[in-house]
Amino acid sequence: MKKKRHTLAHLLDGRHASVWVSVLAVLLTLLTAGVMLLLMGKNPLIAFRSFLQGCGMLPKANYGGGSGMLSDLSDFLNYMAPMLLASLAFIVGFKAGLFNIGIAGQMLISGFTATVFIGYSKLSALPARILVVVIGILVGGLTGALVGFLKYQFNIHEVVSTIMLNYIISYLTGFFINNHYVDMMTRTSRICSANARLTLTNVMIAGVKCKLPIGILIAVIMAFVVKFIFDKTVFGFELKAVGQNRKCAKYTGVHVGNRIILSMAFSGVLAGLAGVTYYLGYTNTIIPKTLVGMGYDSISVALLGNSSPIGSIFASIIVSIFQQGANYMSSMVNVAKEIASLITGILLLYASCGTYMKMRAHMVIQRDIDREEEEKK
């Protein structure tokens, strides 16, 4: 009897199964989004092309004075930088068996602190930007370490503590902004000085005004740093051991409590860097009592990238395309820009089904193997 082949099952159960699961999640998301747009009476091909045009990956029909594809691409990279850092923050906690849902709050407190102490100062560019990064690392790290300490010392689940901290940080920073740092015209915080901003504005490249984000360099470097830590260091191995089996890790001599605190501190450091690159880079202002949705979108990025630091680079590109290209897509297709968040949610749903996809693929292959063995008998 001719052997029955299940190509998709073999791909999802093979050596590069994680990559194919991500590819399948993206394809299913595009298919689902396409059907939704068709039901709304819109052309999905035009919508998807508009997403790419809004991110500077395809040319638009026309541009305003002094802008071009490079302008849109630089804006896209400016948005992607904190997205990548936020996804890395989630990955670090997730590898250690922790679910850091407080990334948005850690971003906000780091961005607010850097804005108040450095953003409104008269420091020159180099020391100001260095201090902004240092504050992001320290404040984010301390906030994350607090969550880890509560988990270790009082067994308070990190999801509960981070949600509560999100509310506390949101309302506390909102109080200070509204009472001391508010711009009466925009009702947001006053903008930071150009010297403290992690985005270089009005840089002329090929006759086009661009924004050069320093944060994208920080984000890509940190992706490789995180990969190195988990692949090549004892510390990274111990974090993964704690995440896979805490009792076994403790039995082998790993100080589980210490690693829980350090993993959340490390996650907070990355969230803090995401915060300063977002609030003192991408937006340059803070909306009071508002947590940025990027802190939650980063979860979909991490899952889509299979909790891999390098995979998160590609995943953050995909998710950022939907988020950053939403405004242009909305104007071209005449649909609400919030559909980009809906598409991101669908992507998260499919990405979270990765384990199930692998399991089903393995079951199909194993069934065929069992059938062949029975036929031989």
N, C-alpha and C positions, 0 to 999 in steps of 0.2 A: 504494500500500500504506500502511495506517495506521501511523503512527510508534509504535514500542514505547517506553514510558516506564518507566524504572527510578527510582522516586521516591527510594528509599534510596540508590542510587548517586549521584544528583544531590546529595543532601544531604551525602554523605560526600566529594564532590569539589567542593563549592561554596565560597562565601566564608566560611561559618561551619563548615567541615568539622571543625575541631578541637573545637568545642562539641558537634557531633553525635556525634563519635567517643566523647567522654566520656559522653554520655547513653546511647549504645548499650552502652558498657562497664558502666555501672551497671545497665541493664536486663538484660543477659545475666548479670550477677552475681546479681541478685535471682532470675532464672529458675533458674539453676544451684543456688543456695542453697535455693530452694523445692523443687526436685526432691529434693535431699538430705534435707531435713526430712520430706518425704512418705515417702521410703524408710525413714526412722527412725520412721515412724508418728506424726509430729507435724504440727500444723496450721501451715503457713508464715505464714498471715495473722496468727495470734495471735502468732507469734514476731516478725514484723516490727513489729507494733503494740507489742510489749513493748520492743523496742529504742527506739522513740520515747518510750514512757512512762518508760523509765529515764533518758532525757536531758531530761525536763521539757518535751517538745514535745506530749505528750498527757497528760491526767490519769490518775493511777492510781486503783484502786478505793478505796484508803484510804492515809492517811499517818500517820506517827508524830507525837508531840507537838511542836509548834513548827515542823514542816516542811511543805512543799507543793510545787507545781509550780515555783515560783520557786527553791526550794532545789535541786531537781534541775537546773534550767536553769543556775543559777550554777555548780554542780559541773561541768556539761558545758563551759561557757565556760572554767572553770579548767583543764580537761584540754585543750581545743582550743588554748589559747594557745601552749604549748610545741610542740604538733604543727604549728601553722602556721609558727612560727619555724624548726623543724627542716626543714620542707619548703622554705622559702625558702633555707636553707643549702645544701640539695642543688641547688636550681635555679641558684644563683649559680655553683657549681662546674661544673654540667652545661652551662651556657651557654658556659663557657670551654673546653669539651671535656674536663673532668675529672670523675671519678666519686668523689665524697666518700662513702665507706662508713664513715668514722670519726666520723660525727655523734654516735653514742651515746657514744663515748669523750670527745669534745670537750664534750659536755653534762656528763658525769660529772666531769671534771677542773675545769670551771668551777664547777659546783655545789658540789663538795667544797671548793675554795679559798675560795669566798664563805662557805660554812658555817663553816669553821674560823676565818677572820679576822674576819668580821662577824657571822655567825649566833650565835656564842657571846659576843659583846661586849655591853657595856652602853650602847651608843650609843642616842640617841633615834631616833624613827621616821624622820624625813626624811633625815638624813645616812646612817643605816644603809641605807635602801632605795636611795639614790643610789649609795652605795659598792658595794652588791651588784650593781647594774646595770653599774657601771664595771668591776668585777672580771670579770664575765661577758664583757664586751667584750674586755678586755685578755687574759685567759687563753685564751679561745676563739680570739681573733685570732692570738696567738702560736703556739698549737698548730697551727692551720691553716697559718700561714706556714711552720712547720717542714716540713710535708708538701710545700708548694709548693717550698721550698728543696731538699729531697731530690730532687724531681722534676726541677728545673732543673739543679742542680749535678751530680747523680750518676745521673740518668735512672732513678731508682727509681720504679716505677709506683705511683701514688697508692693503688690498691686494696691492694697489698701493704703499703705503709708504714702506711696507716690501720688495717688489720687488726692489724698488729703493735702499733701504738700503743694500739689498743683493749685488747689483752691486758695490755700494760704498765700502762696507766692503771687498769684494773680491779683487778689484783692489788696495785698500789702503794697505791692509795687504800684497798683492803680491809685491807691490813696496818696502815695508820695508824688506821683506824677501829676495828679489833679490839683494837689495843693502847693507844689513847689516847682515843678518842671514843665508845666503844660504850656503849649502854644495856643493862645486864645483864639486864633483863626482856625486852626485845624482840629483842635481838641485832642491832639496827640502830644507826645513829648517833643520838646524843642530838638531840632536837628543837631547832630554832632558836628564838630569842626572837621574840616577836610583833612587835617593832619592826623586825626584819630581814626578816620574811616579806613576800613580794610578793602575798599574798592577805589581804584584810581579812576576818576571821572573825566570826561571830555578829552580822552586821549585820541589823537588823530592817527588812524591807520589807513593807508591807501585812500586818503581824502575823506574818511568816514569817522564820525565821532563814536568812540567806543568806551565801554566801562571795563577796565581790567581788574578782575577780582583776584586779590592776593589769596583769598580763602580757598580757591580751587587747588592751588599748589599745596596748601596745608592739608587739604582733604585727601588728595591722592597720596601724599607722603604718609599720612597716618594710616591709610588703607594698607600700605606695604609694611608699615611698622606693626600693625595689629596682626597681619599674616605671619610676620617673622616671630612675634611673641608666641603665638599659638603653635607654630610649626617647629620652632628651634629652641625654645627656652623651657626650663624646668617650671617656671612660674606659669606659663601658658598650659603646659601639660597638667599641672595641678588644678588649674581652673577647670579644664575639661573633665578631669577626674571627678571633681566635686559636682559638676553638672550632671555627669552620667550616673554616679552612685556615691552619695555622701558617706554612707556607712563603710563602703569598701575603701574610699579615699582615707577616711579616718583610721581605719585598720592598718593601712600602709604607712601611716605616720604623717599624713597631711593635716595641718591645722585648719580644719574646715571653717571655723568661725572667722579666722584671720583672712582666709581666701574669699569668703563671702563679702566681707567689708572692703577688701582691696578690689574685688571685681566690680562692685558697685561704685567705688571711687574712680576706677579707671573708666567705667561707663559714663560717670558724671563728668570726667575730664573731657571726653569726646563730645558730650552734650553741651558742655560749656563752650567749647570751641565752635560748635554749631551755632550757639547763641550769639557769640560776638561777630561771627561772619554773617549772620542774618541781620541782627539789629544794628550793627555798626558797619555793615557792608551792603547787603541787598536793599534793606528798607531805609536805614539811617534814621529811624524814628520808632517809637513804641506806642501802640494803641492801648490805652489803659484798660485793665480788667479783661484782656483778651489773650488767650493762649493760641499760638500759631498752630494751624492744622498740620504743619510739617512734622511736628513731634509725633503725630499718629500715622501720617503717611510713611514715615520712616520704617514702621513695622512691616508694611507691605513691601518696601524696598528690600529689607533684610530677608524676608521670607522668599521673595522672588529670586534673590541672589543666593538662596540655599544656605543662608547664614555664613556665607563666605566673604571675607573682606574684598577679594578681587571681584567676585560675582556681584557684590553690592555696587561696584563702579558702573557696571553695565545696567544693573537694575535701576540705579538712580537716574541714569540717562533716560530710560524708558518712562519711568514715573514722572520725571521732570518735564518730559515732552508734553504729557497730558496736562500737567498743572500750568506750565509756563505758556503753552500755546493755546490755552483755553480762551483768552480774551479775543484773539484774532479769529479763532474758529467760531466763536459766538457771533461775531460781526459778519462773518462770511456766510454762515449757514443759517443764521437767525434762530439760534436756540440758546437757552440759558447756559452761561459759562459753568454753572454748577454741575453740568453733566460730566465735566472732567473729574470731579470728585466721585461721582457715581461710577465712572469707568475705573478709577483707582480702587474703589471698594470691590468691584467685580474682580479686578486683578488680584486683590488680596484674597478673595474667596477661592479662586482657582489655585493660587499659589499655596494656600494653606491645605489644599487637597493633595499636595505632592506625595506625602507618605501613603495615602490611600491609592494613588495611581501606581506607585511602585509595588505595593502589595498585590493589587489586582494583576499587574503584569507578571509578577512572580508566580501567582496562582495559575495563570493561563499557561505559562511555560512548563510549570511542574505538572500540570494536567496532561500536556502533550507528551512529556517524558514518561509519565506513568502509563499512558496509553500505548506508547511504542514498546515499553517493556512487556506489557501484557500480550501484545501481538507477537513478540519474539518467543514467548513461552508457548 
